[in-house]
Amino acid sequence: MAHNSESAIKAALLANGLIMLMKLVGAILSGSASMMAEFKHSVGDWANGFFLLIGIRQSQRPVNDRYQFGHGKRVFFWSFVASLGMLFIGGALSIYGGIQKIIHPEHLEYVGLNLGIIGLSILFESYSLYMAVKAIMHEAGEQVTGIRMFARVIPFLAKATPATRFIFLEDSAALTGLVLAALAIIFSVVTGNVIFDGLASIIIGIMLLMIGLGTAKENVSAILGESADPALIQEMGNYVLTLEGVKDVHSVRSMCVGPNSYLVEMVIEANERLCLADCDVINKRVTDSLKDKFKEIAYVQISIISDDKIKDWVYKPITQ
């Protein structure tokens, strides 16, 4: 997964670096607020790419005595930093620039150059988005390729790593912003009213604020150690009930320790007449079986108590 995320991030860094320079030239020559907003957006995207890359590299550090459950949460921290970059560099500054453009309107120049830059930017952003979608589908275990990936990617976003998901959302926002900027410039020229340019800058900023807030909230939850998806917990409990020697599943607790990676603590019930050696056999069977079946489980702790004859775990079928 780390390799796929890195490929998507490097593609985004290359694309955003080129786009950023082109937008800056266009914004300075034309005086377009929406183009300047897009430049700020690209600056944020470019910086965020480095933050995400740092997080992935740091998350791969080996387990040690100080970090006994690994460094997986570093991805969430640096993704959170990237979210703040989208909020303040992309969102807030774009809104401010749009308001200034409306209050102090200036005539747009070099319109053809700006539209050409936007067209090239759309091509580069599309390449970056393609790499992100490809990485998401690979992380989800899907073998779909080509244009079909775009039609099926949304349901698999939850299975993607935070870095890859962030790049996908970032690129999607960038493409939407580029289209808005192009329309704003065209309307401003046709009507002779640059208010469209300012409004586009504000809309782009609001869109970036919403994505930044959403990704920041998601990463904070992961940093704080949110539990696994309830459907995954239910599936684990259902599966353990089928294993030899298990009478009931008393309780299951989980905590996120990395991208799609969880620490699971499970208390199971077994026959009260079993000896310690038999309990050890059941413990190993359940531990090995869970790790083999559920790749999301990085660490598992099984405790065995005597069967209290009360049914604690309610079997519920999992719908795909």
LUMMIPA-116455 format. One line per 3 residues: number of its first residue (from 0); their letters; for each residue x negated, y negated, z of N, C-alpha, C. Coordinates in steps of 0.05 Angstrom, whole numbers. Each point is the difference from the previous one (the first is absolute). Layout:
NUM	A	X Y Z X Y Z X Y Z ~ ...
***
This chain:
0	MAH	-16 24 0 16 -24 0 -17 -25 0 ~ -22 1 15 -18 -24 2 -11 -7 -28 ~ -7 21 -15 -11 -4 -27 21 -14 -18
3	NSE	25 9 2 21 -12 -16 4 -29 8 ~ 1 -6 26 4 -27 9 -23 -18 -9 ~ -25 10 2 -23 -15 -8 2 -7 -29
6	SAI	8 19 -17 2 -5 -29 20 -22 -6 ~ 23 1 14 21 -20 -4 -10 -27 9 ~ -14 -1 23 -10 -26 11 -21 -12 -18
9	KAA	-18 17 -10 -22 -11 -18 12 -10 -26 ~ 21 13 -10 13 -10 -24 13 -27 5 ~ 13 -2 24 13 -25 7 -21 -22 4
12	LLA	-23 6 12 -21 -20 4 -10 -11 -27 ~ -5 18 -19 -9 -8 -26 21 -18 -14 ~ 24 10 0 22 -15 -14 4 -27 13
15	NGL	2 -1 27 6 -25 14 -23 -20 -2 ~ -25 10 -1 -22 -18 -3 1 -15 -27 ~ 5 15 -22 3 -13 -26 24 -18 -1
18	IML	22 9 10 25 -16 0 -4 -26 16 ~ -13 3 23 -3 -24 17 -15 -22 -14 ~ -22 7 -15 -15 -20 -14 16 -13 -23
21	MKL	15 17 -14 16 -11 -22 22 -19 11 ~ 13 8 21 21 -17 11 -11 -26 11 ~ -23 0 11 -12 -24 11 -5 -20 -23
24	VGA	-11 10 -22 -5 -17 -23 27 -12 -11 ~ 20 17 -2 26 -9 -10 13 -20 19 ~ -2 5 26 13 -18 20 -14 -27 0
27	ILS	-26 -1 -2 -15 -26 0 6 -16 -25 ~ 0 13 -23 4 -14 -25 28 -10 -4 ~ 20 16 10 28 -7 -6 13 -15 23
30	GSA	-10 4 24 14 -13 23 25 15 8 ~ 3 25 -8 24 16 6 -1 10 29 ~ 22 -6 16 1 10 27 5 30 1
33	SMM	16 11 -19 5 28 0 -26 16 -7 ~ -16 -12 -18 -25 13 -7 -20 -1 23 ~ 0 -23 14 -17 -2 24 9 19 22
36	AEF	27 4 2 10 20 19 -9 28 -8 ~ 0 5 -26 -9 26 -9 -30 4 5 ~ -15 -22 -2 -29 1 6 -4 7 29
39	KHS	15 -13 18 -2 6 29 8 29 6 ~ 21 8 -15 8 28 3 -22 19 -7 ~ -14 -6 -22 -22 18 -9 -24 -1 19
42	VGD	-5 -24 11 -22 -2 21 7 18 23 ~ 25 -1 9 9 17 22 -3 30 -7 ~ 9 6 -24 -1 28 -10 -29 10 0
45	WAN	-18 -17 -11 -28 7 -3 -13 5 28 ~ 6 -19 18 -11 3 27 11 25 14 ~ 26 4 -4 14 23 13 -12 26 -9
48	GFF	-8 1 -25 -12 25 -11 -25 7 16 ~ -16 -20 7 -24 6 16 7 10 28 ~ 20 -12 11 9 8 27 9 30 -1
51	LLI	16 7 -20 10 27 -3 -23 20 -4 ~ -20 -8 -16 -23 17 -6 -16 4 26 ~ -3 -21 16 -14 3 25 14 20 18
54	GIR	27 -2 1 16 18 17 -4 29 -8 ~ 1 5 -26 -3 28 -9 -27 11 7 ~ -21 -16 -5 -27 9 6 -4 5 30
57	QSQ	11 -17 16 -3 3 29 16 24 11 ~ 23 5 -13 17 22 9 -13 27 -4 ~ -20 1 -18 -14 26 -6 -23 6 19
60	RPV	-4 -17 19 -22 5 20 7 26 15 ~ -20 15 8 5 25 14 10 -4 28 ~ 13 20 11 9 0 28 -24 -1 18
63	NDR	2 -15 22 -21 -1 20 12 -1 28 ~ -17 -1 21 10 1 27 18 -24 7 ~ -5 -23 -13 15 -24 6 27 0 -16
66	YQF	0 10 -24 24 2 -17 5 29 -6 ~ 13 13 20 3 29 -2 22 9 -19 ~ 17 -19 -9 20 6 -20 -6 -14 -26
69	GHG	-26 -6 -4 -8 -12 -25 5 -30 -3 ~ -5 -10 -24 2 -29 -5 22 -6 -20 ~ 19 17 -2 21 -3 -21 16 -26 3
72	KRV	3 -10 24 17 -24 4 -14 -25 -9 ~ -26 1 -7 -13 -23 -11 12 -9 -26 ~ 11 19 -15 14 -6 -25 23 -19 6
75	FFW	15 6 21 24 -16 7 -8 -28 9 ~ -23 -2 15 -9 -26 9 -7 -18 -23 ~ -16 10 -19 -9 -16 -23 23 -5 -19
78	SFV	19 18 -2 24 -5 -16 17 -22 13 ~ 0 -1 27 14 -22 14 -14 -27 -6 ~ -27 0 0 -14 -24 -7 7 -9 -28
81	ASL	1 19 -19 8 -6 -27 28 -12 -2 ~ 18 10 17 27 -10 1 0 -29 8 ~ -16 -7 20 -2 -28 9 -11 -17 -23
84	GML	-19 11 -15 -10 -15 -23 22 -6 -20 ~ 17 19 -5 22 -4 -19 20 -21 12 ~ 4 1 26 18 -19 13 -10 -29 -3
87	FIG	-25 -4 8 -9 -28 3 -14 -10 -25 ~ -16 16 -14 -14 -9 -24 20 -1 -23 ~ 14 22 -3 19 2 -23 26 -14 5
90	GAL	14 7 22 26 -10 5 3 -29 8 ~ -12 -6 23 3 -27 11 -12 -22 -18 ~ -23 5 -11 -13 -20 -17 16 -4 -26
93	SIY	12 21 -10 15 -2 -25 26 -16 5 ~ 12 4 22 24 -16 7 -7 -29 4 ~ -22 -5 13 -9 -28 4 -6 -13 -27
96	GGI	-14 14 -17 -7 -11 -26 25 -6 -17 ~ 20 17 2 25 -4 -15 15 -25 10 ~ 1 -3 27 13 -24 11 -14 -25 -8
99	QKI	-27 0 0 -15 -23 -8 5 -7 -30 ~ 3 21 -16 5 -5 -29 27 -13 -4 ~ 20 8 16 27 -12 -3 0 -29 10
102	IHP	-15 -5 22 -1 -27 11 -16 -19 -18 ~ -23 11 -10 -18 -16 -17 -3 14 -27 ~ 20 -3 -17 -2 14 -26 -21 -11 -18
105	EHL	-13 18 -15 -20 -8 -20 5 15 -26 ~ -6 -13 -22 5 11 -26 -18 24 -5 ~ 11 22 -12 -16 24 -5 -15 -3 -27
108	EYV	-24 9 0 -17 0 -24 -11 28 -6 ~ -11 3 -23 -12 26 -8 20 23 4 ~ 24 -3 -8 21 20 4 -7 26 -14
111	GLN	-9 -2 -25 -7 24 -15 -22 16 14 ~ -20 -14 10 -22 13 15 11 15 24 ~ 17 -13 15 12 12 24 16 25 -7
114	LGI	16 -2 -20 16 24 -8 -18 23 -9 ~ -22 -7 -14 -19 21 -9 -13 13 24 ~ -7 -16 20 -12 10 25 19 19 14
117	IGL	25 -9 1 21 17 13 3 26 -15 ~ 0 -1 -26 2 25 -16 -23 19 6 ~ -25 -10 0 -23 17 7 2 10 29
120	SIL	9 -17 18 3 8 28 19 23 3 ~ 22 -1 -15 20 22 1 -12 26 -9 ~ -17 -1 -21 -14 25 -9 -18 11 22
123	FES	-16 -17 12 -18 9 21 15 11 25 ~ 21 -15 8 16 9 23 14 26 -6 ~ 8 4 -25 14 25 -8 -19 23 3
126	YSL	-26 -4 -8 -20 21 4 -4 7 29 ~ -2 -21 17 -3 4 29 24 15 12 ~ 24 -8 -9 24 13 10 1 29 -9
129	YMA	-8 5 -25 -1 28 -10 -18 17 18 ~ -24 -10 7 -18 15 17 12 5 28 ~ 14 -20 10 13 3 26 22 22 -1
132	VKA	16 -1 -21 22 20 -3 -12 28 -3 ~ -21 2 -15 -14 25 -5 -10 12 27 ~ -12 -18 17 -10 9 26 23 9 18
135	IMH	22 -15 0 23 7 17 11 27 -8 ~ 3 5 -25 11 26 -9 -19 23 8 ~ -26 -5 -2 -20 20 7 1 6 30
138	EAG	3 -21 16 1 3 29 25 14 9 ~ 22 -3 -16 25 13 6 1 29 -10 ~ -22 8 -15 -1 27 -10 16 5 -25
141	EQV	8 -22 -14 15 2 -24 -18 0 -25 ~ 7 17 -19 -17 3 -24 10 -17 -24 ~ 19 -18 5 11 -17 -22 -21 -19 -10
144	TGI	-1 -4 -26 -19 -18 -12 14 -18 -20 ~ -15 -20 -10 11 -18 -20 21 -19 10 ~ 17 -9 -18 20 -20 7 20 10 20
147	RMF	4 27 1 19 11 19 -6 -5 29 ~ -26 -5 5 -8 -6 28 15 -24 11 ~ 3 -21 -16 12 -25 9 30 4 7
150	ARV	13 19 -14 28 5 6 4 16 26 ~ -21 14 9 3 18 23 -16 -9 24 ~ -14 -22 -1 -19 -6 21 13 -10 26
153	IPF	22 -14 -1 12 -12 23 5 21 23 ~ 13 23 -5 5 19 22 -25 10 13 ~ -24 -2 -13 -24 11 11 -18 -21 13
156	LAK	10 -24 2 -16 -21 13 -6 6 29 ~ 19 13 14 -3 6 28 -23 20 5 ~ -6 16 -20 -21 20 3 -28 -11 -8
159	ATP	-1 -24 -11 -25 -11 -8 -15 -12 24 ~ -27 -3 -3 -16 -12 21 7 -30 1 ~ -4 -13 23 7 -29 2 -14 -17 -21
162	ATR	-25 6 -6 -16 -16 -19 12 2 -28 ~ 6 25 -8 12 4 -27 27 -13 -2 ~ 16 3 20 27 -11 0 -2 -31 -1
165	FIF	-19 -11 15 -4 -29 0 -7 -10 -28 ~ -18 14 -13 -8 -8 -27 23 1 -19 ~ 17 21 2 24 2 -16 18 -24 3
168	LED	6 -7 26 18 -22 5 -12 -26 -9 ~ -26 -3 4 -14 -24 -7 1 -4 -31 ~ -6 21 -14 1 -2 -30 28 -5 -10
171	SAA	20 13 12 27 -4 -8 8 -30 4 ~ -8 -11 23 6 -28 6 -15 -18 -20 ~ -25 8 -7 -16 -17 -18 13 -1 -28
174	LTG	10 23 -10 13 1 -26 25 -17 0 ~ 16 3 22 24 -16 2 -6 -30 0 ~ -21 -7 16 -9 -28 1 -9 -11 -26
177	LVL	-14 16 -16 -10 -9 -26 23 -5 -19 ~ 20 17 1 24 -5 -17 14 -25 8 ~ 3 -5 26 12 -24 10 -15 -25 -8
180	AAL	-27 2 2 -17 -23 -7 3 -7 -29 ~ 1 21 -17 3 -5 -29 27 -13 -6 ~ 21 11 12 27 -12 -5 1 -29 10
183	AII	-13 -5 24 0 -27 11 -14 -20 -19 ~ -22 9 -10 -15 -18 -18 16 -6 -26 ~ 12 21 -11 17 -3 -24 23 -19 5
186	FSV	15 4 22 23 -17 7 -9 -28 5 ~ -23 -3 13 -9 -28 6 -7 -15 -25 ~ -11 14 -20 -7 -13 -25 25 -6 -16
189	VTG	18 19 -2 24 -3 -16 18 -22 11 ~ 4 -1 27 17 -19 12 -13 -26 7 ~ -27 0 1 -15 -23 8 1 -5 30
192	NVI	9 19 15 3 -2 29 -18 20 14 ~ -20 -9 14 -20 18 13 11 12 26 ~ 25 -6 7 11 12 24 0 31 -2
195	FDG	3 10 -24 1 29 -4 -27 12 8 ~ -22 -14 -6 -27 9 7 -3 2 30 ~ 10 -21 14 -1 0 29 17 21 13
198	LAS	24 4 -11 18 20 11 -12 28 -3 ~ -12 5 -23 -13 26 -5 -22 6 21 ~ -15 -21 6 -21 3 20 12 7 27
201	III	22 -13 7 13 6 26 11 29 1 ~ 13 8 -22 11 27 -2 -22 21 2 ~ -22 -5 -14 -23 19 2 -10 1 29
204	GIM	-2 -23 13 -9 0 28 19 15 18 ~ 26 -4 -3 19 15 17 -2 30 -4 ~ -3 8 -26 -3 28 -6 -25 12 14
207	LLM	-22 -15 -1 -25 10 13 4 1 31 ~ 14 -20 11 5 0 29 16 25 8 ~ 20 7 -15 16 23 6 -16 26 -1
210	IGL	-16 3 -21 -17 24 -2 -21 1 22 ~ -12 -23 6 -20 -1 21 12 7 27 ~ 23 -11 6 13 6 26 7 30 2
213	GTA	10 11 -22 8 28 0 -24 19 4 ~ -22 -5 -14 -23 17 2 -14 -4 27 ~ 1 -25 11 -12 -5 26 15 15 22
216	KEN	26 0 -2 17 14 20 -6 30 -1 ~ -2 11 -25 -5 28 -3 -27 8 11 ~ -20 -16 -4 -27 7 10 -2 -3 30
219	VSA	14 -20 11 0 -3 30 12 25 12 ~ 22 11 -11 12 24 10 -19 23 0 ~ -15 3 -22 -20 22 -2 -23 -4 20
222	ILG	-9 -24 3 -22 -6 19 9 8 29 ~ 25 -6 6 10 5 27 6 30 5 ~ -2 16 -22 3 29 3 29 9 -3
225	ESA	14 -8 -21 27 8 -4 1 31 -5 ~ 23 11 5 3 29 -3 4 8 -29 ~ -2 25 -6 5 10 -27 29 -3 -7
228	DPA	6 2 -26 27 -2 -9 18 22 13 ~ 24 -7 9 17 19 14 5 26 -17 ~ 2 -3 -26 4 23 -18 -24 19 2
231	LIQ	-24 -11 2 -24 17 2 0 14 27 ~ 7 -14 21 1 12 27 21 23 0 ~ 23 -5 -12 21 21 -1 -10 24 -15
234	EMG	-13 -5 -22 -11 22 -17 -20 17 15 ~ -17 -14 16 -21 14 16 14 18 21 ~ 19 -12 14 14 15 21 15 25 -12
237	NYV	13 -4 -22 14 22 -14 -19 22 -7 ~ -24 -8 -10 -19 20 -8 -12 15 23 ~ -6 -14 22 -12 14 23 19 20 12
240	LTL	26 -6 -1 20 19 11 -1 27 -14 ~ -10 0 -25 0 25 -15 -25 17 6 ~ -19 -11 15 -25 14 5 3 21 22
243	EGV	-14 22 -2 2 21 20 -9 -9 27 ~ 16 7 20 -6 -6 28 12 -26 10 ~ 11 -17 -18 11 -26 8 30 4 6
246	KDV	8 -6 24 29 2 7 15 -26 -5 ~ -14 -22 4 13 -27 -3 -22 -21 -2 ~ 8 -23 -12 -18 -23 -1 12 -20 20
249	HSV	-16 -4 22 10 -17 21 -1 -30 -7 ~ -23 -9 -12 -3 -28 -7 -22 -3 -20 ~ 1 -22 -16 -21 -7 -19 -5 -30 2
252	RSM	-25 -7 3 -8 -28 -1 -22 -4 -21 ~ -1 -23 -12 -20 -4 -21 -10 -29 1 ~ -24 -4 -11 -11 -27 -1 -17 -3 -25
255	CVG	3 -22 -15 -16 -5 -23 -29 -5 7 ~ -19 14 -13 -29 -4 5 -15 -8 -26 ~ 15 -2 -22 -12 -8 -25 22 1 -22
258	PNS	-7 -7 -25 19 1 -22 11 29 -4 ~ 27 3 4 13 26 -3 -14 21 17 ~ -9 -8 24 -15 18 18 10 -4 28
261	YLV	7 23 14 13 -2 26 -12 18 20 ~ 1 -9 25 -6 17 23 27 11 10 ~ 3 26 3 25 12 8 -3 15 26
264	EMV	17 -6 19 1 15 25 27 15 2 ~ -2 26 1 24 17 0 1 18 24 ~ 23 0 14 4 19 22 20 21 -9
267	IEA	-9 25 0 17 22 -8 6 19 23 ~ 22 15 -2 7 19 20 -4 28 -10 ~ -10 17 18 -5 28 -6 10 18 22
270	NER	0 26 -4 9 19 20 -16 -4 26 ~ 15 -2 22 -13 -6 26 -18 24 10 ~ 3 23 -12 -15 23 9 -27 4 -15
273	LCL	-5 -18 -18 -25 2 -16 -24 -7 18 ~ -23 14 -5 -24 -6 14 -15 -23 -14 ~ -21 -10 12 -15 -23 -11 -12 7 -28
276	ADC	-9 24 -3 -12 8 -26 21 -1 -22 ~ 25 8 6 21 -1 -20 7 -29 -7 ~ -1 -17 21 6 -29 -5 -21 -12 -17
279	DVI	-25 8 4 -22 -10 -17 4 8 -29 ~ 10 24 -5 5 10 -27 22 -17 -13 ~ 21 -5 15 22 -16 -11 -9 -29 -5
282	NKR	-16 -10 18 -10 -28 -3 -16 -2 -26 ~ -18 19 -4 -17 -1 -24 17 3 -25 ~ 20 18 1 17 5 -23 15 -25 -8
285	VTD	12 -13 20 15 -25 -5 -18 -22 -10 ~ -23 -4 13 -19 -21 -9 -9 4 -28 ~ -9 24 -7 -10 5 -27 22 -2 -21
288	SLK	24 10 7 22 -1 -19 8 -28 -6 ~ 2 -17 21 8 -28 -4 -20 -15 -18 ~ -26 4 6 -21 -14 -16 0 10 -29
291	DKF	5 25 -4 0 11 -27 24 -11 -16 ~ 23 -2 13 25 -7 -15 3 -30 -3 ~ -8 -15 21 4 -29 0 -27 -15 -2
294	KEI	-7 -10 -23 -26 -13 -4 -1 -27 15 ~ 23 -10 9 1 -25 14 -11 2 29 ~ -2 25 10 -8 4 27 -31 2 2
297	AYV	-11 -20 12 -30 -1 3 -8 14 26 ~ 16 -4 21 -6 11 27 26 11 11 ~ -1 23 13 24 12 12 -6 11 27
300	QIS	17 -5 19 -3 10 27 25 16 7 ~ -3 25 5 22 18 7 0 7 30 ~ 22 -4 13 3 9 28 22 21 1
303	IIS	-3 20 16 19 22 2 12 1 28 ~ 26 0 2 14 3 25 19 24 -2 ~ 10 9 23 18 23 0 28 -8 -11
306	DDK	13 19 -13 26 -5 -12 21 -4 22 ~ 13 -23 -1 20 -7 21 28 8 -8 ~ 2 15 -22 26 10 -10 19 -22 -9
309	IKD	-9 -24 -1 16 -23 -10 -11 -9 -27 ~ 18 -1 -20 -9 -7 -27 -6 -30 -2 ~ -25 -6 -3 -9 -28 -2 -1 -10 -29
312	WVY	-10 17 -18 -3 -9 -27 24 8 -17 ~ 12 -20 -13 23 5 -17 -10 1 -29 ~ 4 23 -13 -9 4 -27 17 -17 -19
315	KPI	-13 -16 -17 14 -16 -20 -14 4 -26 ~ 15 8 -21 -13 3 -26 -10 -26 -11 ~ -23 1 -14 -12 -24 -11 8 -3 -29
318	TQ	12 -23 -6 9 -5 -28 -22 -17 -14 ~ -7 9 -24 -21 -14 -15 11 -24 -15
***
